[in-house]
């Protein structure tokens, strides 16, 4: 038997290494910008064409490279950051493995122009698929510029899996924002297709935190504490009217942006009961400690790190945050008192609604001749009901399902026989029972199916604003709004840029009951900014439809006018799937006559 194990060629090895480091265009941007930061740059500019599919160019004013360094920089494991194994436990730079330029040049056409500080002339290097094509002199300012074209051109399988331009652009923006959080003393510029989408000036940590979180400095709680060699700084905002979702949370450890579930949980634990169940804080958190207590070499792209005594560090974080936002027992007492007052108000309002419902039973009934019908179309729209298993009478019995389909399809819905109960449910009588519809879930289903239609929204569902509403957004929310501009317009939101991180909204979908001067729009785009799975056009529409329907639907405990109740029911019956929300929550259930008789002791 001949041998089957062979040594891989350097070409194959380089492509494998590139696959571990370079996942997508954003990976290239991350590696190049980190190199610029390690080179002492005070300003880093990133220019991208077609989401990085076509071109990525990173320009800095760092200390540059001389001819010898340029000749070594693109080779595997060539680095200025370390030389002996012990250096792995004292990493003070962002890069250290010497893999970035080698991995990038193996799967692209890469050119580097650079001039070291103090040198009179610059140098240029062109590398294609790891092979040097040109090396010589060039005029260049002090610093470096690296241009990457045709990423993955020689690995078609990888290039095929690149996502939409908008999606890749969103990932690139996140890379820049995360690095900007770690380095407020550096200016960052990002341009996409010759349009500037980000310009961050050099600033103080507080100014950078306010900018990235999209709030005023006065809205931030500033934390600065040190204990046994652990130093933490944090800019925290718990104002739920300004922070929507989890999209504005940044963690930096020794100037390295990372993801740490334990640290995030520690901050949430510190906030404790001062956040409602569905609220999230915004924060920019910096942690500094002995580099010997950190292992940054545990993830191929350095997204995660390992910290010695991480449990103790998390406890210190949690205790410090709690002490900062709860400075005294008096504040806690006032908050509890406010909560108790709110509960009393809700109980009072609930009592009034019950009294109103009780009075309604004393009103005279209507004669059949006074009733108007929606017509037979509603009955016909339910003829293909397939989800009767949510109804609770013998759901597994085919005969029972058949009888119910027949009963519902033959029912003539009448306006006077549709009521609202408890401000939360819609009640509709059947011949042998009662349909009970969740008002909130029903409206969510209606809005979702309307948003999922492929054509532009009908004008009857669009409401023009007399005066355009101008909103300033966080950077990630602004980018999300720009990416989803066309899709937003199709559901009724007409938006256009109106200055730095600012949008003007000319129209909104009609029938929104809690617009709240744009807070609804902020919440929707924040959901979109936090969406990581929307990679195709269909995924993006789905993400928008879900965010819009969940946020814009009528809430529970809202009293509706009779015509509003009937319209929701009519729209629900016209839905393709009226029985479930997009998340699979039941919309409709049924009480049969025997259930009512059993409750009243007749059986």
C-alpha positions in Angstrom: 0.0 0.0 0.0 1.4 3.4 -1.0 1.6 6.2 1.6 -1.3 8.6 1.7 -0.1 11.3 4.1 1.7 14.1 2.3 3.2 17.5 3.2 0.9 20.3 2.0 2.3 22.8 -0.4 2.9 26.4 0.9 0.2 27.6 -1.4 -2.4 25.4 0.3 -1.1 26.1 3.7 -1.4 29.9 3.1 -5.0 29.5 1.9 -5.9 27.5 5.0 -4.3 30.1 7.3 -6.2 32.8 5.4 -9.5 31.0 6.0 -8.9 31.0 9.8 -8.1 34.7 10.0 -10.0 36.3 7.1 -13.7 35.4 7.3 -15.2 38.3 5.3 -14.2 41.9 4.2 -14.8 43.1 7.8 -12.0 40.8 8.9 -9.6 42.5 6.5 -10.6 45.9 7.8 -10.1 44.8 11.4 -6.6 43.4 10.8 -5.4 46.4 8.8 -6.9 49.0 11.2 -5.3 47.2 14.1 -1.9 47.3 12.3 -2.4 51.1 11.9 -3.2 51.5 15.6 -0.2 49.5 16.6 1.9 51.7 14.3 1.0 54.7 16.4 -1.5 56.4 14.0 -3.5 59.4 15.3 -5.9 59.1 12.3 -7.1 56.1 10.4 -9.2 56.4 7.2 -11.0 53.4 5.6 -12.3 53.5 2.1 -14.6 50.7 0.9 -16.2 49.9 -2.4 -19.1 47.5 -2.8 -19.0 46.4 0.8 -15.4 45.3 0.5 -16.1 42.9 -2.3 -14.2 45.1 -4.8 -11.8 47.3 -2.8 -10.7 48.0 0.8 -8.1 50.7 1.4 -6.8 51.7 4.9 -4.7 54.8 5.2 -2.9 55.9 8.4 -0.3 58.5 9.6 1.6 56.0 11.8 5.4 55.5 11.8 5.4 53.5 8.5 8.0 50.9 7.4 11.4 51.1 5.8 12.5 48.9 2.9 13.6 46.0 5.0 10.4 45.9 7.0 8.3 46.1 3.9 10.2 43.1 2.4 9.3 41.0 5.5 5.8 42.2 6.5 3.8 40.0 4.1 5.5 36.7 5.1 4.0 34.2 7.4 4.7 34.8 11.2 6.8 37.9 10.5 6.0 40.3 13.3 7.6 43.2 15.3 5.4 42.4 18.4 7.1 39.4 19.9 10.2 37.2 19.7 10.2 34.7 22.5 7.4 32.4 23.9 7.1 34.4 27.2 5.9 37.4 25.1 2.6 35.6 24.6 1.8 36.4 28.3 2.7 40.1 28.1 0.9 41.2 24.9 0.5 45.0 24.8 -0.4 45.4 21.1 -3.5 44.4 19.1 -1.6 42.2 16.6 1.2 39.8 17.5 1.0 36.6 15.4 2.3 38.0 12.1 -0.5 36.4 10.2 -2.6 39.3 8.9 -0.8 40.6 5.8 0.3 37.1 4.9 -3.3 35.8 5.1 -4.8 38.8 3.2 -2.2 38.7 0.4 -2.8 34.9 -0.1 -6.4 35.5 -1.2 -6.4 38.9 -2.9 -4.4 41.4 -4.9 -2.7 43.6 -2.2 -0.5 46.7 -2.5 1.3 48.5 0.3 2.6 52.1 0.0 4.6 53.4 3.0 7.2 55.8 4.3 8.9 55.5 7.6 9.2 58.7 9.7 12.4 60.5 8.9 12.8 58.8 5.5 12.8 60.9 2.4 11.3 58.4 0.0 8.5 55.9 0.2 8.3 52.3 -0.9 5.7 50.3 -2.7 5.0 46.5 -2.7 2.4 44.6 -4.8 1.6 41.0 -3.9 -0.9 38.8 -5.7 -1.9 35.4 -4.2 1.2 35.5 -2.0 3.6 36.2 -4.9 5.4 39.6 -5.2 4.6 41.3 -8.5 6.4 44.6 -7.9 8.6 46.3 -5.3 10.1 49.8 -5.7 10.1 53.5 -4.7 7.1 55.7 -4.6 6.1 59.2 -3.3 4.1 58.8 -0.1 3.4 60.8 3.1 4.7 59.4 6.4 2.6 56.4 7.3 1.1 53.6 5.3 -1.7 52.8 3.0 -2.8 49.2 2.3 -5.2 48.5 -0.6 -6.9 45.1 -1.0 -8.7 44.3 -4.2 -10.7 41.3 -5.4 -10.9 39.5 -2.1 -11.1 35.7 -2.4 -10.7 36.0 -6.2 -8.6 32.8 -6.2 -10.9 30.9 -3.7 -14.3 30.9 -5.6 -16.0 28.8 -2.8 -15.2 31.5 -0.2 -16.2 34.4 -2.5 -19.5 32.7 -3.3 -20.5 32.9 0.4 -19.9 36.7 0.7 -23.2 38.4 1.6 -25.0 41.4 0.2 -23.1 44.6 0.0 -25.3 46.2 2.7 -24.7 43.3 5.0 -20.9 43.4 4.6 -21.0 47.2 5.0 -22.8 46.8 8.3 -20.1 44.4 9.6 -17.4 46.8 8.6 -19.1 49.7 10.4 -19.2 47.5 13.6 -15.5 46.8 13.4 -14.7 50.5 13.2 -17.1 51.4 16.0 -15.6 48.7 18.3 -12.1 49.9 17.7 -13.2 53.5 18.1 -14.6 52.6 21.5 -11.2 51.3 22.5 -9.2 54.3 21.2 -11.0 57.6 21.7 -7.6 59.4 21.2 -7.6 58.3 17.5 -9.7 59.8 14.7 -11.6 57.4 12.4 -13.1 58.0 9.0 -15.1 55.5 7.0 -16.2 56.0 3.4 -18.3 53.6 1.4 -18.7 54.1 -2.4 -17.3 57.6 -2.0 -19.9 58.5 0.6 -18.7 59.3 4.1 -20.7 57.3 6.7 -18.5 57.9 9.7 -16.2 60.6 11.0 -15.0 60.4 14.6 -12.7 63.1 15.8 -10.1 62.7 18.5 -11.9 63.0 21.8 -11.9 62.2 25.5 -13.3 58.8 26.7 -16.5 60.5 27.9 -17.0 62.3 24.6 -16.4 59.1 22.6 -18.8 57.2 24.8 -21.6 59.8 24.4 -21.0 59.8 20.6 -21.1 56.0 20.2 -24.1 55.5 22.6 -26.0 58.3 20.9 -26.7 60.3 24.1 -25.6 63.5 25.7 -22.7 63.4 28.2 -25.2 64.4 30.9 -27.1 61.2 30.3 -24.1 59.1 31.3 -23.2 57.7 34.7 -19.4 57.7 34.8 -17.7 55.0 36.8 -14.0 54.9 37.7 -12.8 52.4 40.3 -9.7 50.4 41.1 -9.1 47.3 43.4 -6.1 45.1 43.7 -4.6 45.9 40.3 -8.0 45.8 38.5 -9.0 49.2 37.1 -12.4 49.8 35.5 -13.9 52.7 33.8 -17.5 52.7 32.5 -19.8 55.2 30.8 -23.3 53.8 31.5 -26.7 54.9 30.4 -29.8 53.2 31.8 -32.4 55.6 30.3 -34.8 53.3 28.5 -36.1 56.2 26.5 -32.7 56.7 24.9 -31.3 53.1 24.8 -33.3 50.5 22.8 -32.0 46.9 22.6 -28.6 45.5 23.1 -26.8 47.2 20.1 -24.9 49.8 22.1 -22.8 47.7 24.5 -19.0 47.8 24.1 -16.4 46.0 26.2 -12.7 46.8 26.0 -10.0 45.0 27.9 -6.5 46.5 27.8 -7.5 48.5 24.7 -8.7 45.4 22.9 -12.5 45.3 22.0 -13.8 41.9 23.0 -17.0 40.0 23.7 -17.5 38.6 27.2 -20.8 37.2 28.3 -19.6 37.1 31.9 -18.8 40.8 32.0 -22.0 41.7 30.3 -24.0 39.7 32.9 -22.0 41.4 35.7 -23.0 44.8 34.4 -26.7 43.7 34.1 -26.5 42.3 37.7 -25.1 45.6 38.9 -28.1 47.5 37.3 -30.3 45.0 39.1 -34.0 46.0 39.5 -33.3 49.5 38.1 -33.9 48.0 34.7 -37.3 46.6 33.7 -37.4 43.0 32.3 -37.3 44.0 28.7 -34.9 47.0 29.1 -31.2 47.1 28.4 -28.4 49.5 29.4 -26.0 51.1 27.0 -22.4 51.2 28.1 -18.8 51.6 27.0 -16.7 49.6 29.5 -12.9 49.6 29.8 -11.0 47.1 31.9 -7.3 47.3 32.6 -5.3 44.8 34.6 -1.9 43.0 34.6 -1.3 41.6 31.0 0.1 38.5 32.7 -3.4 37.7 33.9 -4.8 37.7 30.4 -4.5 35.2 27.6 -5.5 36.8 24.2 -4.3 33.8 22.2 -7.4 31.7 22.6 -9.4 32.7 19.5 -8.3 32.9 15.8 -9.6 36.4 15.4 -9.0 37.4 19.1 -12.7 38.1 19.7 -12.6 36.5 23.1 -9.9 36.3 25.8 -9.3 34.4 29.0 -8.9 36.3 32.3 -7.4 34.9 35.4 -9.8 34.9 38.4 -12.6 36.0 36.1 -15.3 35.3 38.7 -13.7 37.7 41.1 -13.3 40.4 38.4 -17.0 40.0 37.5 -18.1 40.4 41.1 -16.0 43.6 41.4 -17.7 44.9 38.2 -21.1 44.1 39.5 -20.6 45.7 42.9 -19.0 48.8 41.4 -21.9 49.4 38.9 -24.5 48.8 41.7 -22.7 51.3 43.9 -22.6 53.9 41.2 -26.3 53.8 40.1 -27.6 53.3 43.7 -25.7 55.9 45.7 -28.0 55.9 48.8 -30.9 54.1 50.5 -33.0 57.2 49.8 -32.8 56.7 46.1 -33.8 53.1 46.4 -36.8 54.1 48.6 -38.0 56.7 46.0 -37.8 54.2 43.2 -39.7 51.5 45.2 -42.3 54.2 46.1 -42.7 55.1 42.4 -43.2 51.5 41.5 -45.8 51.1 44.2 -47.7 54.2 43.0 -47.6 52.9 39.4 -49.1 49.6 40.5 -51.8 51.4 42.4 -52.7 53.4 39.3 -52.8 50.3 37.1 -55.1 48.6 39.7 -57.4 51.6 39.7 -57.5 51.7 35.9 -58.2 48.0 35.7 -61.1 48.4 38.2 -62.7 51.1 36.0 -62.5 48.9 33.0 -64.2 46.0 34.9 -67.0 48.4 35.9 -67.4 49.5 32.3 -67.6 45.8 31.2 -70.2 45.1 33.9 -72.3 48.0 32.8 -72.2 46.7 29.2 -74.2 43.7 30.2 -77.1 45.9 31.1 -77.3 47.4 27.7 -80.2 46.3 25.4 -79.4 43.7 22.7 -79.6 44.5 19.0 -82.2 43.0 16.6 -81.0 41.1 13.6 -82.6 43.6 11.3 -80.2 46.3 12.7 -77.1 44.3 12.0 -74.9 44.8 8.9 -72.6 42.1 7.6 -69.0 42.1 6.3 -70.2 39.9 3.4 -69.3 36.4 2.6 -65.7 37.0 1.7 -64.6 36.6 5.4 -66.3 33.2 5.6 -64.7 32.2 2.3 -61.3 33.3 3.5 -61.3 30.7 6.3 -62.2 27.7 4.1 -58.6 26.4 4.0 -58.0 26.6 7.8 -55.1 24.3 8.6 -54.2 25.2 12.1 -57.2 24.1 14.1 -55.0 22.2 16.5 -54.8 25.4 18.6 -58.5 25.2 19.4 -59.0 23.2 22.5 -61.9 20.8 21.7 -60.6 17.4 20.7 -57.8 18.9 18.5 -56.6 15.5 17.4 -60.0 14.3 16.2 -60.3 14.8 12.4 -64.1 14.8 12.6 -63.9 17.6 15.2 -61.6 19.7 13.1 -63.8 19.2 10.1 -66.9 20.2 12.0 -65.2 23.4 13.2 -64.0 24.3 9.7 -67.5 24.0 8.5 -68.9 26.0 11.3 -66.4 28.8 10.9 -66.6 28.9 7.1 -70.5 29.0 7.2 -70.6 31.8 9.9 -71.8 35.2 8.7 -69.8 37.6 10.7 -71.9 40.6 11.9 -70.6 44.0 13.1 -72.8 44.1 16.2 -71.5 40.7 17.4 -67.9 41.6 17.7 -66.8 43.0 21.1 -63.6 43.9 23.0 -63.1 42.6 26.5 -60.6 43.8 29.2 -59.0 46.0 26.6 -57.1 43.0 25.4 -59.4 40.4 23.8 -61.8 40.4 20.9 -64.8 38.1 21.3 -66.8 36.8 18.4 -69.7 34.3 18.8 -69.9 31.2 16.7 -73.0 29.0 16.3 -71.8 26.6 19.0 -69.2 28.5 20.9 -67.1 31.7 21.1 -63.9 32.8 19.4 -61.4 34.5 21.7 -58.7 36.6 19.9 -55.7 38.1 21.5 -55.9 41.8 20.3 -52.1 42.4 20.5 -51.2 39.2 18.7 -53.8 39.7 16.1 -52.6 43.2 15.2 -49.0 42.0 15.1 -50.0 39.3 12.6 -51.9 41.9 10.4 -48.9 44.3 10.4 -46.4 41.5 9.7 -48.3 40.2 6.6 -48.8 43.8 5.4 -45.0 44.5 5.7 -44.1 41.2 4.0 -45.9 42.1 0.8 -43.4 42.4 -2.1 -45.0 45.5 -3.6 -44.8 49.0 -2.1 -47.2 49.9 0.6 -50.6 51.1 -0.6 -51.1 54.9 -0.1 -54.1 54.3 2.2 -51.6 52.8 4.7 -49.2 55.8 4.5 -49.7 59.0 6.5 -47.8 62.1 5.3 -46.4 64.3 8.1 -47.2 68.0 7.9 -43.7 68.8 9.2 -41.0 66.2 8.7 -39.7 64.8 11.9 -35.9 65.1 12.3 -34.2 62.4 14.4 -30.6 62.0 15.5 -29.6 58.4 15.9 -26.7 56.4 17.2 -24.1 55.4 14.6 -25.2 51.8 14.4 -28.9 52.7 14.2 -28.2 55.3 11.5 -26.3 52.7 9.4 -29.2 50.3 9.8 -31.7 52.9 8.7 -29.6 53.6 5.6 -29.3 49.9 4.8 -33.0 49.4 5.1 -34.1 52.7 3.5 -36.0 51.1 0.6 -37.6 48.4 2.7 -38.7 51.1 5.3 -40.3 53.1 2.5 -42.3 50.1 1.4 -44.0 49.8 4.8 -44.7 53.5 5.0 -41.6 55.2 6.5 -40.2 57.7 4.1 -36.7 58.6 5.3 -33.8 60.6 4.0 -30.4 61.8 5.3 -30.5 65.2 7.0 -27.0 65.8 8.3 -24.5 63.9 10.5 -26.3 60.8 12.0 -29.6 62.6 11.4 -32.7 61.5 9.4 -35.8 63.4 8.2 -39.0 61.3 8.3 -41.7 62.5 5.8 -44.3 59.8 6.3 -45.2 57.0 8.6 -47.5 53.9 8.4 -51.1 54.9 9.1 -52.8 53.6 12.3 -49.7 53.7 14.5 -51.1 54.3 18.0 -47.8 55.0 19.9 -45.6 57.0 17.5 -44.2 59.0 20.5 -42.3 61.6 18.5 -40.2 59.0 16.7 -39.4 56.6 19.6 -41.1 53.8 17.8 -38.9 54.4 14.7 -35.8 54.4 17.0 -36.8 51.1 18.5 -37.4 49.5 15.1 -34.0 50.5 13.6 -32.3 49.5 16.8 -33.8 46.0 16.4 -32.5 46.0 12.8 -29.0 47.2 13.9 -28.9 44.2 16.4 -30.0 41.7 13.7 -27.1 39.5 12.7 -28.8 37.0 10.5 -30.3 39.2 7.8 -28.0 38.2 5.0 -30.2 38.1 1.9 -32.9 40.5 0.6 -35.6 38.1 1.9 -33.9 37.9 5.3 -33.7 41.7 5.5 -37.5 42.0 4.7 -38.3 39.4 7.2 -36.2 41.1 9.9 -37.9 44.4 9.2 -41.4 42.9 9.1 -40.8 41.2 12.5 -39.4 44.4 14.1 -42.1 46.6 12.7 -45.0 44.3 13.6 -43.7 43.6 17.1 -43.1 47.3 17.9 -46.0 49.0 16.2 -48.9 46.7 17.1 -51.5 47.8 19.6 -50.6 46.8 23.1 -52.7 45.0 25.6 -55.0 46.9 28.0 -55.9 49.5 25.4 -59.5 50.3 24.9 -60.5 50.5 21.3 -63.4 52.1 19.5 -66.0 49.6 18.1 -64.9 50.3 14.5 -61.2 49.7 15.4 -62.1 46.4 17.0 -64.0 45.3 14.0 -61.3 46.4 11.6 -58.6 44.4 13.4 -60.9 41.3 13.2 -61.6 41.9 9.5 -57.9 42.4 8.7 -57.0 39.3 10.7 -59.5 37.1 8.8 -57.9 38.3 5.6 -54.5 37.1 6.7 -52.8 34.1 5.1 -52.2 32.6 8.6 -54.5 34.3 11.1 -53.8 31.7 13.9 -50.2 32.6 14.9 -47.9 35.5 15.3 -44.6 35.4 13.4 -43.0 34.0 16.5 -45.5 31.2 16.7 -47.6 32.6 19.6 -51.3 31.6 19.3 -53.7 34.4 18.2 -57.1 32.6 18.3 -58.6 30.1 20.6 -62.2 28.9 21.1 -64.6 28.2 23.9 -67.3 25.7 22.8 -70.8 25.7 24.3 -70.1 22.7 26.5 -67.2 24.5 28.1 -69.5 27.4 29.1 -72.2 25.1 30.3 -69.7 23.2 32.4 -68.4 26.4 34.0 -71.9 27.4 34.9 -72.8 24.1 36.4 -75.2 22.9 33.7 -73.3 19.7 33.0 
